[in-house]
Amino acid sequence: ARLGMRSYLGSAFHVACLLATLVGIVVLGALLYDVVRMGAGRLSWEFLSGFPSRFAARAGMRPALVGSIWTLVLTAAFAFPLGVGTAVWLEEFAPASRLRGFIETNIANLAGVPSIVYGMLGLAVFVRYLALGRSILAGALTLALLILPVIIIASQEAIKAVPNSIRLGAYALGATKWEAIRFHVLPLALPGILTGTILALS
């Protein structure tokens, strides 16, 4: 009797999860349909390549589009290598000590800091102190600081998920620690690292 009830509850939970997923998919589909229906007629090459104008018929979004792409590319260029390098050092090279615990605690705390705080920090440091002005570089550096803790934590978890037997096998075949990390650990951890990076950039 208990097995039958457990099977029934398992099936009910499966149906509930399926319905919850379908609700999300249907709402997303409705939103996308509405956006395409209302915006497809206004989308044109002139709108994508044109510059802003006081006249709606001639207005374009080229500066906003190009600026967003450059900001995203520069943010990834600053944050990705620094975040992955920090995660590799913390997981593979840093000895278990109070310093490591202090660094990891602060990284976790920084991941929860509101973005407005990073914005004020970027304004004070990059815009005013380093005199970068209101530029794409200042914005990219500020956003890199914002997403850096997320990339570090995601990369750490991806590196932790790699079985230790992979490292031991590489050492047994004569690989150095860096060779084991470079050719075995990082390729296996790369999907998790990229997932965390894409989520952070989005």
C-alpha positions as a printed NumPy array, in Angstrom:
array([[  0.   ,   0.   ,   0.   ],
       [  2.824,   2.393,   0.833],
       [  4.582,   1.626,  -2.452],
       [  1.394,   2.379,  -4.363],
       [  0.944,   5.677,  -2.526],
       [  4.577,   6.629,  -3.155],
       [  4.195,   5.816,  -6.836],
       [  1.031,   7.923,  -6.987],
       [  2.736,  10.846,  -5.234],
       [  5.736,  10.551,  -7.547],
       [  3.49 ,  10.67 , -10.607],
       [  1.566,  13.636,  -9.18 ],
       [  4.807,  15.507,  -8.508],
       [  5.984,  14.744, -12.045],
       [  2.742,  16.187, -13.475],
       [  2.992,  19.271, -11.212],
       [  6.58 ,  19.95 , -12.366],
       [  5.535,  19.487, -15.998],
       [  2.637,  21.929, -15.571],
       [  4.91 ,  24.498, -13.881],
       [  7.367,  24.207, -16.778],
       [  4.584,  24.541, -19.345],
       [  3.248,  27.674, -17.62 ],
       [  6.667,  29.321, -17.905],
       [  7.061,  28.26 , -21.541],
       [  3.548,  29.426, -22.507],
       [  4.034,  32.837, -20.849],
       [  7.429,  33.271, -22.509],
       [  5.957,  32.271, -25.87 ],
       [  3.102,  34.759, -25.454],
       [  5.526,  37.564, -24.586],
       [  7.778,  36.762, -27.554],
       [  4.775,  36.586, -29.889],
       [  3.523,  39.955, -28.651],
       [  6.961,  41.558, -29.08 ],
       [  7.374,  40.153, -32.604],
       [  3.8  ,  41.081, -33.606],
       [  4.153,  44.673, -32.45 ],
       [  7.776,  45.237, -33.434],
       [  8.306,  43.318, -36.68 ],
       [  6.694,  46.027, -38.805],
       [  8.949,  48.726, -37.342],
       [ 12.207,  46.771, -37.589],
       [ 14.361,  47.749, -40.549],
       [ 17.999,  48.153, -41.51 ],
       [ 17.627,  51.934, -41.288],
       [ 16.401,  51.605, -37.7  ],
       [ 19.378,  49.37 , -36.748],
       [ 22.012,  51.44 , -38.551],
       [ 20.605,  54.942, -38.074],
       [ 21.451,  57.525, -35.444],
       [ 19.059,  59.048, -32.893],
       [ 16.831,  61.808, -34.198],
       [ 14.116,  64.104, -32.919],
       [ 11.922,  62.742, -35.706],
       [ 10.572,  59.261, -34.967],
       [ 10.544,  58.234, -38.631],
       [ 14.304,  58.796, -38.956],
       [ 15.385,  57.642, -35.468],
       [ 17.842,  54.753, -35.176],
       [ 19.594,  52.764, -32.482],
       [ 23.08 ,  52.249, -33.887],
       [ 24.989,  54.044, -31.073],
       [ 23.097,  52.157, -28.367],
       [ 23.56 ,  48.815, -30.137],
       [ 27.282,  49.268, -30.834],
       [ 27.906,  50.666, -27.345],
       [ 26.155,  47.714, -25.711],
       [ 28.156,  45.204, -27.745],
       [ 31.476,  46.912, -26.954],
       [ 30.595,  47.142, -23.262],
       [ 29.708,  43.441, -23.134],
       [ 32.875,  42.389, -24.974],
       [ 35.154,  44.512, -22.786],
       [ 33.409,  43.364, -19.6  ],
       [ 33.947,  39.716, -20.57 ],
       [ 37.562,  40.426, -21.545],
       [ 38.301,  41.903, -18.109],
       [ 36.214,  39.631, -15.881],
       [ 36.586,  36.166, -17.455],
       [ 40.378,  35.636, -17.23 ],
       [ 40.608,  37.305, -13.828],
       [ 37.669,  35.337, -12.419],
       [ 38.796,  31.957, -13.745],
       [ 42.398,  32.604, -12.686],
       [ 41.274,  33.485,  -9.162],
       [ 39.134,  30.338,  -8.972],
       [ 42.009,  28.146, -10.166],
       [ 44.368,  29.675,  -7.612],
       [ 41.886,  29.28 ,  -4.766],
       [ 41.001,  25.667,  -5.611],
       [ 44.299,  24.274,  -6.847],
       [ 47.175,  26.326,  -5.478],
       [ 46.121,  28.246,  -2.368],
       [ 46.911,  26.341,   0.848],
       [ 44.166,  25.836,   3.402],
       [ 44.705,  28.827,   5.673],
       [ 42.956,  31.754,   7.276],
       [ 43.92 ,  33.948,   4.335],
       [ 42.128,  31.662,   1.889],
       [ 39.065,  31.538,   4.127],
       [ 39.131,  35.324,   4.445],
       [ 39.32 ,  35.763,   0.653],
       [ 36.522,  33.274,  -0.029],
       [ 34.292,  34.869,   2.599],
       [ 34.794,  38.315,   1.089],
       [ 34.125,  37.027,  -2.447],
       [ 30.855,  35.49 ,  -1.24 ],
       [ 29.932,  38.762,   0.485],
       [ 30.754,  40.803,  -2.625],
       [ 28.371,  38.638,  -4.678],
       [ 25.511,  39.954,  -2.545],
       [ 26.401,  43.648,  -2.681],
       [ 23.738,  45.724,  -4.514],
       [ 24.731,  46.882,  -7.975],
       [ 24.219,  50.558,  -7.062],
       [ 27.218,  50.278,  -4.715],
       [ 29.379,  49.09 ,  -7.604],
       [ 28.006,  51.943,  -9.688],
       [ 29.081,  54.512,  -7.109],
       [ 32.472,  52.809,  -6.799],
       [ 32.93 ,  52.937, -10.569],
       [ 31.942,  56.612, -10.607],
       [ 34.427,  57.454,  -7.852],
       [ 37.357,  55.323,  -9.06 ],
       [ 37.146,  54.952, -12.841],
       [ 35.24 ,  58.066, -13.917],
       [ 36.715,  60.631, -11.512],
       [ 39.927,  59.342,  -9.91 ],
       [ 41.363,  57.631, -13.014],
       [ 39.765,  60.314, -15.235],
       [ 38.282,  57.841, -17.725],
       [ 35.176,  59.993, -17.989],
       [ 31.801,  58.747, -19.135],
       [ 33.301,  56.144, -21.45 ],
       [ 32.662,  52.547, -22.441],
       [ 35.906,  51.567, -20.693],
       [ 34.73 ,  52.975, -17.357],
       [ 31.401,  51.193, -17.705],
       [ 33.037,  47.898, -18.673],
       [ 35.444,  48.027, -15.724],
       [ 32.58 ,  48.758, -13.335],
       [ 30.49 ,  45.887, -14.727],
       [ 33.527,  43.59 , -14.565],
       [ 33.805,  44.309, -10.845],
       [ 30.081,  43.624, -10.478],
       [ 30.137,  40.167, -12.109],
       [ 33.594,  39.08 , -10.93 ],
       [ 32.389,  37.409,  -7.689],
       [ 29.723,  35.463,  -9.598],
       [ 32.263,  34.172, -12.128],
       [ 34.714,  33.228,  -9.371],
       [ 32.106,  31.281,  -7.379],
       [ 30.731,  29.513, -10.472],
       [ 34.256,  28.616, -11.622],
       [ 35.167,  27.3  ,  -8.167],
       [ 32.127,  25.03 ,  -8.121],
       [ 32.885,  23.766, -11.633],
       [ 36.5  ,  23.   , -10.69 ],
       [ 35.404,  21.258,  -7.469],
       [ 33.096,  19.024,  -9.517],
       [ 36.035,  17.546, -11.467],
       [ 36.888,  14.164,  -9.848],
       [ 40.216,  14.039,  -8.049],
       [ 41.022,  10.81 ,  -9.905],
       [ 41.543,  12.904, -13.063],
       [ 44.307,  14.844, -11.336],
       [ 45.873,  11.72 ,  -9.849],
       [ 45.824,   9.983, -13.228],
       [ 47.602,  12.953, -14.834],
       [ 50.222,  12.972, -12.059],
       [ 50.739,   9.21 , -12.48 ],
       [ 51.535,   9.75 , -16.157],
       [ 54.168,  12.365, -15.327],
       [ 52.208,  15.592, -15.786],
       [ 53.05 ,  18.594, -13.677],
       [ 50.355,  20.28 , -11.601],
       [ 49.893,  23.036, -14.141],
       [ 49.679,  20.518, -17.022],
       [ 47.047,  18.519, -15.132],
       [ 45.019,  21.676, -14.547],
       [ 45.449,  23.041, -18.063],
       [ 44.837,  19.871, -20.082],
       [ 42.453,  17.939, -17.817],
       [ 40.787,  19.967, -15.063],
       [ 39.935,  23.144, -16.989],
       [ 38.529,  21.383, -20.106],
       [ 36.235,  19.297, -17.888],
       [ 35.216,  22.334, -15.822],
       [ 34.73 ,  24.594, -18.861],
       [ 30.973,  23.953, -19.364],
       [ 30.221,  24.995, -15.774],
       [ 32.567,  27.976, -16.017],
       [ 30.951,  29.172, -19.254],
       [ 27.455,  28.717, -17.826],
       [ 28.323,  30.913, -14.824],
       [ 29.998,  33.483, -17.077],
       [ 27.039,  33.685, -19.474],
       [ 24.615,  34.1  , -16.568],
       [ 26.803,  36.807, -15.052],
       [ 27.096,  38.664, -18.36 ],
       [ 23.371,  38.458, -18.982]])
